[in-house]
Amino acid sequence: QVQLVESGGGSVQPGGSLRLSCTASGSFNRVETMGWYRQPPGKERELVATLGTENGDPDYANSVKDRFTISRDNAKNTVYLQLNTLQAGDKAVYFCNAKIFLVASPFEYDYWGQGTQVTVSS
């Protein structure tokens, strides 16, 4: 059983910061790309940022470039998202995603966290 457990959401004022964490646990062979998506109220889920295993160039949504930073600790199977200069439009449920190879399987599976709420309000 593989689980992604997120933490770090909350409520901040505009211009504030938060740091989200997501750790993959359970029985698996390895974790490949990890990332964050978000779902604003009444909207579809959208990509925020993703990062591969070799800590190469991350991929960011244009709306968060230069404000958000994704990083990961491969030894801990953990991905982080530093959210700076938060704006009202960043309010959403943030979901962690990981592409994971299970033990004794050649296939990559998609896993999602339960979501963590980020609210930006004055």
N, C-alpha and C positions, 0 to 999 in steps of 0.2 A: 504494500500500500504506500503510495507516494502522496505527500502533502506539501502544499506551499502555505506557509504561515506568514502573514503580513503584520506589521505593526508600524506605528508612528503617525497615523492620521490625527486630525484634530481641527480645531477652529482657530484661525488667526485673523488679524486685521490686514487690510491691504498693505503690501510692502513687506509683510512678514515672511518667515521661513519655516519650513518643516523638513524633516528627514524621514523617509519611508524605508523600511527594511523588509526583506522577504527571504525566508530560508526554506530550502527544499530538504525534506527529510523522508526517511523510509528506505526501501530496498530498491536500488537502481544501479546501473553501471556507470553512467556519467550524465552530467548536465551540459547541454550545449547552449544555445542562445537563451539569454534571460532578458526580460524586458518588463515594461510597465505600459498599461493601457488605462484609459479612463472613460467613464460614462457620465457626462453632465446630465442634469435633470431634463428629462424629456427628449434626450438625444441618443444617437447610436454610440456604441463603444468605439473609441478611436485610439490610434497609436500615440504614445507619448515618447518613448525611447526604448531602444534595444541595444544589447551589447553581446558580442560573441565571446567565446572562451579565451581567446588569446589577447583580450583587452585591447583589441584594435580600435579603429574608429567607430564610435557609436553612431547610431542613427536616431535623429531627433525630429519630432514634428516641428514645423516652422514656428508654430505659436509658442513654443517653449525654449527654442534655441537661445543661448546666452543667459537663460534664467535658471534652467534645470540642468543637473549633472547626474548622469548614471555612472555607477561604478559597481565592481563586484569583487568578492573574495572567494576565489575558486576553492580554496581549502575548506571553507565553511559552507560552500554551496549557497551563498547569500548574495543577493543583489540589493543595491541601495539606490535611492533617488533623492537627491538634495533639491528641494524646491525653494528657490529664492525669489524675491520681489513678486510675491504672489498677488494675483489680481482676481477680481470678482469672477472673471471668466474661467478661472482655474477650478472653481467649485465643481466637484465631481466625486464619484466613487472611483478610487484607483485600484486597479487589479494587477497583480503580479502574474507573469506568464513565464513558463519555462519549457523548453524542448528537451525531453529526457529520453535517454536510451535505457530500457529496462535490462535487468540481468537475463542473459541467454536469449535475447531478442535482437534481431538486426534492425528493428524499426524504431523510429523516433516518435514519441508521443507528446501531445500537447497537454500541459497541466496549467490550471488556473488557481489563484488564491481566492479567498472568500470576499475580498474587497475591503478597503478601508476608506472611510469618509474624510474628505478634505473640504472644509468650509472656509470661505474668505468673506469676512463681513466686518463692516465698521460699526 
